[in-house]
């Protein structure tokens, strides 16, 4: 069966991000150390539950941001309404609260007359820090390093009134003030969230890997149910199989559940979980290949080939420790087929205690920081995002170009939420169900993005990978809004920021 939505049906039938109302109170010492955070978070879930309970759980778990805070009281609600349904969307609960806790950190810095980045660094989580749920965060926690990195990046050239390029002004050539009312602002934000399923949900993926000789060459076939929705999972599976089995011909079969489940393409989990399943299956195939080679060559005297314990698969052959070919895979396998199916399961999580809110509820955490530079025409209420800078720990960049694409794409979504994307509702009816009226960023809206991609490695994951797709959306928007505040002097307590939020009407 195949079902296709029209654009208007997609606006009504697909879940959207939860609209949120958030109220925060921060307390700190005079030297800027957080003492407590109180927060009330209210999410509009729409007419159906979808994944609302998990979204509000995330919103509460990460309500304080990536900061050490000894005391926190977080009250969260998600409610049924007569609006269209809301559910999982990139960032999954952490996007809404990042706008709130980062605005609070800027207000706190101003009250303390501190640099806002220095205040964040002073309170930054480190390896071993505990979430407000009591869970200790293991592995690298480079919050302070990410902030220092984006702050140290070169600034874009200063704007001058001489030789203005009107296409680069807020509003483009329609900006009739020609820059006289334009002010530049700089803003920072840092955010984090969990990767993968949480709170005791059974997270796993299954992979089947088949090694055979086709047309005289060894070929690896990879079969999973992992859906590639643009994040590059097909290429990642091919890269893993090619690396582990040392073959150049790798075919990734169409995804389906005949091989078993891979879970959803959500929660930044597929490279970690399905990639882990492919790696595990490849390791099983490799063990059988080496055992076969040991058996076949046992009577030939292995002195020239070295010890079988140092053999590895490389360039379609088995090679010795010194790089000499022991035997080609095509010769070894002949008509034999080696086929292995394996599951990969990450470390288990636990449900939050209903009374205390405490548990080791998450398996991995991902962090990102952004700096935004914006120009704001304070007379017309127009905004131009001049540049974004970001730093993020991705654990291990399996495909560096795809990682860069994720960081850019996530930042584009953050920009859209900050300054243009908004579903207009009246009496539960969507009034702008098309891209004519619902605005999304285009290439003309997207600024250059400076990147510092860290590969610090997670000790619990295959190759040390971390989910990378969601953090760029979490902190990019709050950084943009912070920069607009700095340029306009306005408090800006809602998003997206509209022209009439920036000028007196």
C-alpha positions as CSV (number, residue, x, y, z in Angstrom):
1,X,0.0,0.0,0.0
2,X,1.2,3.5,-0.8
3,X,-0.3,6.7,0.6
4,X,0.7,10.2,-0.5
5,X,-0.4,13.4,1.2
6,X,-1.0,16.6,-0.6
7,X,0.9,19.6,0.8
8,X,-2.3,20.9,2.6
9,X,-3.0,17.3,4.0
10,X,0.6,17.1,5.2
11,X,0.2,20.3,7.2
12,X,-2.9,18.8,8.9
13,X,-2.0,15.2,9.1
14,X,1.7,15.2,10.0
15,X,2.7,16.1,13.5
16,X,4.5,19.4,14.1
17,X,6.6,20.7,16.9
18,X,4.8,21.4,20.2
19,X,4.0,25.1,20.8
20,X,5.3,25.9,24.2
21,X,4.9,28.4,27.0
22,X,7.8,28.5,29.4
23,X,8.4,30.4,32.6
24,X,11.9,30.3,34.2
25,X,13.5,31.6,37.3
26,X,17.3,31.4,37.9
27,X,19.2,32.0,41.0
28,X,23.0,32.5,41.2
29,X,25.8,33.7,43.5
30,X,27.5,37.0,42.8
31,X,30.3,35.3,41.1
32,X,27.9,33.7,38.6
33,X,27.5,30.1,39.9
34,X,24.1,28.7,39.5
35,X,22.3,27.9,42.7
36,X,18.8,26.9,41.5
37,X,16.5,26.9,38.5
38,X,12.7,26.8,38.6
39,X,10.8,26.2,35.4
40,X,7.2,25.6,34.3
41,X,6.8,24.1,30.9
42,X,3.5,23.8,29.1
43,X,3.2,22.1,25.7
44,X,0.2,22.0,23.3
45,X,-0.1,18.4,22.2
46,X,-3.0,18.9,19.9
47,X,-5.9,16.5,19.5
48,X,-3.9,13.2,19.7
49,X,-1.2,11.9,22.0
50,X,1.4,10.9,19.4
51,X,4.8,11.1,21.2
52,X,3.8,13.9,23.5
53,X,4.6,12.1,26.7
54,X,8.2,11.5,25.6
55,X,8.6,15.1,24.4
56,X,7.6,16.6,27.7
57,X,9.9,14.2,29.5
58,X,12.8,15.4,27.4
59,X,11.8,19.0,27.8
60,X,11.9,18.5,31.6
61,X,15.1,16.4,31.7
62,X,17.1,19.0,29.7
63,X,15.3,22.1,31.0
64,X,18.3,23.6,32.7
65,X,20.6,23.3,29.7
66,X,24.1,21.8,29.7
67,X,25.0,23.4,33.0
68,X,25.8,22.2,36.5
69,X,22.9,23.2,38.8
70,X,22.6,21.8,42.3
71,X,18.9,22.5,42.7
72,X,16.1,22.4,40.2
73,X,12.3,22.3,40.3
74,X,10.8,21.5,36.9
75,X,7.0,21.3,36.4
76,X,6.0,20.1,32.9
77,X,2.6,19.5,31.3
78,X,1.5,18.5,27.8
79,X,-2.2,18.9,27.2
80,X,-4.8,17.9,24.7
81,X,-6.3,20.7,22.7
82,X,-8.5,21.1,19.7
83,X,-5.5,22.0,17.6
84,X,-3.7,19.7,15.0
85,X,-1.6,17.0,16.6
86,X,2.0,17.6,17.6
87,X,4.8,15.1,18.1
88,X,8.4,14.3,17.5
89,X,10.4,16.8,15.5
90,X,14.1,17.5,15.2
91,X,15.4,18.4,18.7
92,X,12.5,16.6,20.5
93,X,11.7,18.7,23.5
94,X,15.1,20.4,23.8
95,X,14.5,23.1,21.2
96,X,11.7,24.9,23.1
97,X,13.5,24.9,26.4
98,X,16.8,26.1,24.9
99,X,15.2,29.4,23.9
100,X,14.2,29.8,27.5
101,X,17.4,28.8,29.4
102,X,19.7,30.6,27.0
103,X,17.7,33.8,27.3
104,X,17.9,33.4,31.0
105,X,21.7,33.0,30.9
106,X,22.0,36.2,28.9
107,X,19.7,38.1,31.4
108,X,21.7,36.7,34.3
109,X,25.0,37.8,32.7
110,X,23.6,41.3,32.3
111,X,22.5,41.4,35.9
112,X,25.9,40.3,37.1
113,X,27.7,42.5,34.5
114,X,29.5,39.4,33.2
115,X,30.4,38.3,29.7
116,X,27.6,35.9,28.7
117,X,30.0,33.3,27.3
118,X,32.1,33.5,30.5
119,X,29.0,32.9,32.6
120,X,28.1,29.9,30.5
121,X,31.7,28.5,30.8
122,X,31.7,29.0,34.5
123,X,28.6,26.8,34.8
124,X,29.4,24.3,32.0
125,X,28.8,20.6,32.6
126,X,31.9,18.4,32.5
127,X,32.6,14.7,32.4
128,X,31.0,13.2,35.4
129,X,28.5,16.1,35.9
130,X,25.0,15.0,36.9
131,X,21.8,15.9,35.2
132,X,18.9,17.1,37.3
133,X,17.6,13.5,36.9
134,X,20.7,12.3,38.9
135,X,22.4,10.6,35.9
136,X,26.1,11.1,35.6
137,X,27.3,12.0,32.1
138,X,30.2,9.9,31.1
139,X,32.5,10.3,28.1
140,X,33.7,13.7,26.8
141,X,31.4,16.7,27.8
142,X,33.1,19.6,25.9
143,X,30.6,22.3,26.7
144,X,33.2,24.9,27.7
145,X,35.4,24.0,24.7
146,X,32.6,24.4,22.3
147,X,31.8,27.8,23.7
148,X,35.4,28.9,23.5
149,X,35.7,27.6,20.0
150,X,32.7,29.6,18.6
151,X,33.8,32.8,20.5
152,X,37.3,32.5,19.0
153,X,36.2,32.1,15.4
154,X,36.9,35.2,13.2
155,X,34.0,37.6,12.9
156,X,32.5,38.5,9.5
157,X,33.7,41.9,8.0
158,X,32.1,44.9,9.6
159,X,29.3,46.5,7.6
160,X,30.0,50.0,6.3
161,X,27.7,52.5,4.5
162,X,30.3,52.8,1.7
163,X,29.8,50.6,-1.3
164,X,26.7,48.8,0.2
165,X,25.5,45.7,-1.5
166,X,21.7,46.1,-1.0
167,X,21.1,42.4,-1.6
168,X,23.0,41.8,1.6
169,X,20.9,44.2,3.7
170,X,17.9,43.2,5.8
171,X,15.0,43.0,3.3
172,X,17.3,43.0,0.3
173,X,16.9,45.6,-2.4
174,X,13.5,46.5,-1.0
175,X,15.3,47.9,2.1
176,X,14.7,51.6,1.2
177,X,16.6,52.9,4.2
178,X,19.9,51.7,2.5
179,X,21.4,50.7,5.8
180,X,20.9,53.8,7.9
181,X,18.7,52.1,10.4
182,X,20.7,48.8,10.5
183,X,22.3,47.6,13.7
184,X,24.5,44.5,14.1
185,X,24.1,42.1,17.0
186,X,26.0,39.0,18.2
187,X,24.4,36.2,20.2
188,X,25.5,32.9,21.7
189,X,23.7,29.7,22.7
190,X,24.6,26.2,23.7
191,X,22.3,23.2,24.0
192,X,22.2,19.4,24.3
193,X,19.9,16.5,24.2
194,X,19.8,12.7,24.4
195,X,20.6,10.4,21.5
196,X,18.5,7.3,20.9
197,X,15.5,5.9,22.7
198,X,15.3,6.5,26.4
199,X,13.6,5.6,29.6
200,X,13.8,1.8,29.3
201,X,12.6,1.6,25.7
202,X,14.1,-1.5,24.0
203,X,16.5,0.1,21.5
204,X,18.2,-2.3,19.0
205,X,18.8,-2.9,15.3
206,X,19.4,-6.0,13.1
207,X,21.7,-6.4,10.2
208,X,22.5,-9.1,7.7
209,X,25.8,-9.1,5.9
210,X,26.6,-11.5,3.0
211,X,30.0,-12.0,1.5
212,X,30.3,-13.8,-1.9
213,X,32.1,-13.7,-5.2
214,X,30.3,-12.0,-8.1
215,X,31.9,-11.7,-11.5
216,X,35.2,-12.7,-10.1
217,X,35.2,-10.0,-7.4
218,X,34.3,-10.3,-3.7
219,X,31.0,-8.5,-2.9
220,X,29.5,-7.6,0.4
221,X,25.7,-7.2,0.6
222,X,24.2,-5.3,3.6
223,X,20.6,-5.7,4.5
224,X,18.8,-3.7,7.3
225,X,15.5,-2.1,7.9
226,X,17.1,1.3,8.5
227,X,15.3,4.0,6.6
228,X,17.5,6.6,4.9
229,X,15.5,9.8,5.0
230,X,18.3,12.0,3.7
231,X,20.8,11.6,6.6
232,X,23.1,9.4,4.6
233,X,22.5,6.0,6.3
234,X,23.0,4.0,3.1
235,X,26.5,5.5,2.5
236,X,27.4,4.9,6.2
237,X,26.4,1.2,6.0
238,X,28.5,0.8,2.9
239,X,31.5,2.6,4.5
240,X,31.3,0.4,7.6
241,X,31.0,-2.9,5.6
242,X,33.8,-1.8,3.2
243,X,36.1,-0.9,6.1
244,X,35.4,-4.0,8.2
245,X,35.6,-6.5,5.4
246,X,38.2,-4.8,3.2
247,X,36.1,-5.1,0.0
248,X,35.6,-2.5,-2.6
249,X,32.3,-3.8,-3.9
250,X,29.5,-3.1,-1.3
251,X,25.8,-3.2,-2.1
252,X,23.3,-1.9,0.4
253,X,20.0,-3.6,-0.3
254,X,16.7,-1.8,-0.1
255,X,15.6,-1.5,3.5
256,X,12.7,-3.7,4.7
257,X,11.8,-5.6,7.8
258,X,12.3,-9.0,6.4
259,X,15.7,-8.9,8.1
260,X,14.3,-7.6,11.4
261,X,13.7,-4.2,13.0
262,X,15.9,-1.2,12.8
263,X,13.6,1.1,14.8
264,X,12.7,4.6,13.5
265,X,14.9,7.1,11.8
266,X,14.6,9.5,14.6
267,X,16.5,10.5,17.8
268,X,19.8,10.8,15.9
269,X,20.2,7.0,16.4
270,X,20.6,5.2,13.1
271,X,24.4,5.6,12.5
272,X,24.9,4.5,16.1
273,X,22.4,1.7,16.3
274,X,22.0,0.3,12.8
275,X,25.7,1.2,12.1
276,X,26.5,-0.8,15.2
277,X,24.5,-3.8,13.9
278,X,26.3,-3.7,10.5
279,X,29.6,-3.5,12.2
280,X,28.7,-6.5,14.5
281,X,27.5,-8.6,11.5
282,X,30.7,-7.7,9.5
283,X,32.8,-8.8,12.5
284,X,31.1,-12.2,12.5
285,X,31.6,-12.6,8.7
286,X,35.3,-11.6,9.1
287,X,35.9,-14.2,11.8
288,X,34.5,-16.9,9.6
289,X,36.6,-15.7,6.6
290,X,39.8,-15.8,8.7
291,X,38.9,-19.2,10.1
292,X,38.3,-20.5,6.6
293,X,41.7,-19.1,5.5
294,X,43.4,-20.7,8.5
295,X,41.8,-24.0,7.6
296,X,42.6,-23.8,3.9
297,X,46.2,-22.7,4.3
298,X,47.1,-24.8,7.3
299,X,49.0,-27.3,5.2
300,X,50.9,-24.8,3.1
301,X,53.4,-23.6,5.8
302,X,52.6,-20.1,7.0
303,X,56.1,-18.9,7.6
304,X,56.1,-16.6,4.6
305,X,52.7,-15.3,5.4
306,X,53.3,-14.6,9.1
307,X,51.0,-15.6,11.9
308,X,47.3,-15.9,11.2
309,X,46.7,-13.8,14.3
310,X,48.0,-10.8,12.4
311,X,46.0,-11.3,9.2
312,X,43.4,-8.8,8.2
313,X,41.0,-8.2,5.3
314,X,42.2,-5.4,2.9
315,X,41.9,-4.6,-0.8
316,X,39.8,-7.7,-1.6
317,X,42.4,-10.0,0.0
318,X,43.7,-11.4,3.2
319,X,47.0,-9.7,4.0
320,X,49.6,-10.4,6.6
321,X,50.9,-8.0,9.3
322,X,53.6,-6.7,7.0
323,X,51.1,-6.0,4.2
324,X,51.8,-9.0,2.0
325,X,48.9,-10.8,0.3
326,X,48.2,-14.2,1.9
327,X,45.3,-15.1,-0.4
328,X,42.7,-13.1,-2.4
329,X,39.1,-13.3,-1.2
330,X,38.0,-14.4,-4.6
331,X,40.4,-17.4,-4.5
332,X,39.5,-18.3,-0.9
333,X,35.7,-18.1,-1.3
334,X,35.2,-19.5,-4.8
335,X,31.5,-20.3,-4.8
336,X,31.1,-20.3,-1.0
337,X,28.8,-17.7,0.6
338,X,29.3,-16.4,4.1
339,X,26.2,-15.0,5.6
340,X,25.7,-13.6,9.1
341,X,22.8,-11.8,10.9
342,X,23.4,-9.9,14.1
343,X,21.6,-7.6,16.5
344,X,23.2,-4.6,18.1
345,X,21.9,-3.3,21.4
346,X,23.2,-0.3,23.2
347,X,23.4,0.0,27.0
348,X,20.1,-0.1,28.7
349,X,18.2,2.8,30.2
350,X,15.6,3.1,32.9
351,X,12.3,4.9,33.4
352,X,12.3,8.0,35.5
353,X,11.0,7.4,39.0
354,X,7.5,8.7,39.3
355,X,8.1,10.2,42.7
356,X,11.7,11.5,42.5
357,X,12.2,12.1,38.8
358,X,15.6,10.3,39.1
359,X,17.1,7.5,36.8
360,X,19.7,6.7,34.3
361,X,17.2,7.4,31.6
362,X,19.4,8.1,28.6
363,X,22.2,6.3,26.7
364,X,24.1,9.1,25.1
365,X,24.2,12.9,25.0
366,X,25.2,15.3,22.2
367,X,26.3,18.9,22.6
368,X,26.5,21.9,20.3
369,X,27.2,25.7,20.5
370,X,26.4,28.5,18.1
371,X,27.3,32.1,17.6
372,X,25.1,34.2,15.4
373,X,25.8,37.5,13.8
374,X,22.7,39.4,12.6
375,X,21.9,42.8,11.1
376,X,18.6,44.3,12.2
377,X,16.8,47.2,10.5
378,X,15.3,48.8,13.6
379,X,13.1,51.1,11.5
380,X,11.6,48.4,9.3
381,X,11.8,45.4,11.7
382,X,13.7,43.4,9.1
383,X,16.4,40.8,10.0
384,X,19.4,39.4,8.0
385,X,21.4,36.6,9.5
386,X,24.9,37.5,8.4
387,X,26.8,34.4,9.7
388,X,26.5,31.4,11.9
389,X,29.4,29.7,13.7
390,X,29.1,26.4,15.3
391,X,31.2,23.8,17.3
392,X,30.0,20.3,17.9
393,X,31.4,17.0,19.2
394,X,30.3,14.3,16.8
395,X,32.3,11.5,18.4
396,X,33.6,10.2,15.1
397,X,32.7,11.6,11.7
398,X,32.0,8.4,9.7
399,X,31.2,10.6,6.7
400,X,32.7,14.1,7.3
401,X,30.9,15.7,4.3
402,X,27.5,14.3,5.5
403,X,28.2,15.6,9.0
404,X,28.8,19.1,7.6
405,X,25.5,18.8,5.8
406,X,23.7,17.8,9.0
407,X,25.2,20.8,10.8
408,X,24.2,23.2,8.0
409,X,20.7,21.7,7.6
410,X,20.0,21.7,11.3
411,X,21.1,25.3,11.5
412,X,18.8,26.2,8.6
413,X,15.9,24.7,10.5
414,X,16.9,26.6,13.6
415,X,17.0,29.8,11.6
416,X,13.5,29.1,10.2
417,X,12.0,28.6,13.7
418,X,13.7,31.8,14.9
419,X,12.6,34.3,12.3
420,X,9.9,32.9,9.9
421,X,8.3,29.5,10.4
422,X,4.9,29.6,12.2
423,X,1.7,27.7,11.7
424,X,-1.2,30.1,12.0
425,X,-4.2,28.6,13.8
426,X,-7.7,29.9,14.2
427,X,-10.3,27.8,16.0
428,X,-8.2,24.7,15.5
429,X,-7.9,25.3,11.7
430,X,-4.5,25.9,10.0
431,X,-4.8,29.1,8.0
432,X,-1.5,28.9,6.1
433,X,-1.2,25.2,4.9
434,X,1.2,25.9,1.9
435,X,4.7,27.2,1.3
436,X,3.2,30.3,-0.1
437,X,2.1,31.4,3.3
438,X,4.2,29.2,5.6
439,X,7.7,30.5,5.1
440,X,10.8,28.3,5.2
441,X,14.4,29.4,4.7
442,X,15.8,29.3,1.2
443,X,19.4,29.5,0.0
444,X,19.0,33.3,0.0
445,X,18.2,33.3,3.7
446,X,20.9,30.9,4.7
447,X,24.2,32.6,5.8
448,X,27.7,31.1,5.6
449,X,28.3,28.6,8.4
450,X,31.7,28.3,10.1
451,X,32.3,24.9,11.7
452,X,34.6,23.3,14.3
453,X,33.8,19.6,14.2
454,X,35.3,17.8,17.2
455,X,35.8,14.0,17.2
456,X,36.3,13.2,20.9
457,X,34.8,9.8,20.8
458,X,32.1,8.1,23.0
459,X,33.6,5.2,24.9
460,X,30.3,3.3,24.7
461,X,29.5,3.4,21.0
462,X,30.8,1.8,17.8
463,X,33.8,3.8,16.5
464,X,33.0,6.4,19.2
465,X,30.1,7.9,17.1
466,X,27.6,10.3,18.5
467,X,24.3,11.3,17.0
468,X,24.9,14.6,15.1
469,X,21.6,15.5,13.4
470,X,19.6,17.2,16.1
471,X,21.9,19.5,18.2
472,X,22.4,22.0,15.3
473,X,18.7,22.8,15.5
474,X,18.6,23.2,19.2
475,X,21.1,26.0,19.8
476,X,21.2,27.8,16.4
477,X,17.8,29.5,16.8
478,X,18.4,30.8,20.4
479,X,21.7,32.2,19.2
480,X,20.0,34.1,16.4
481,X,17.3,35.5,18.7
482,X,20.0,36.5,21.2
483,X,21.8,38.4,18.5
484,X,18.5,40.1,17.5
485,X,18.0,41.1,21.1
486,X,21.5,42.6,21.2
487,X,21.0,44.6,18.0
488,X,17.4,45.8,18.8
489,X,17.4,46.1,22.5
490,X,14.1,44.4,22.6
491,X,13.3,41.6,25.1
492,X,11.8,39.3,22.5
493,X,10.0,36.6,24.5
494,X,8.4,34.7,21.5
495,X,9.5,33.1,18.3
496,X,9.5,33.4,15.4
497,X,10.5,37.0,15.8
498,X,8.2,39.2,13.6
499,X,8.8,42.7,12.2
500,X,6.3,44.2,14.5
501,X,8.2,42.7,17.5
502,X,11.1,45.0,16.5
503,X,9.4,48.3,15.8
504,X,6.9,50.4,17.6
505,X,3.4,50.1,16.1
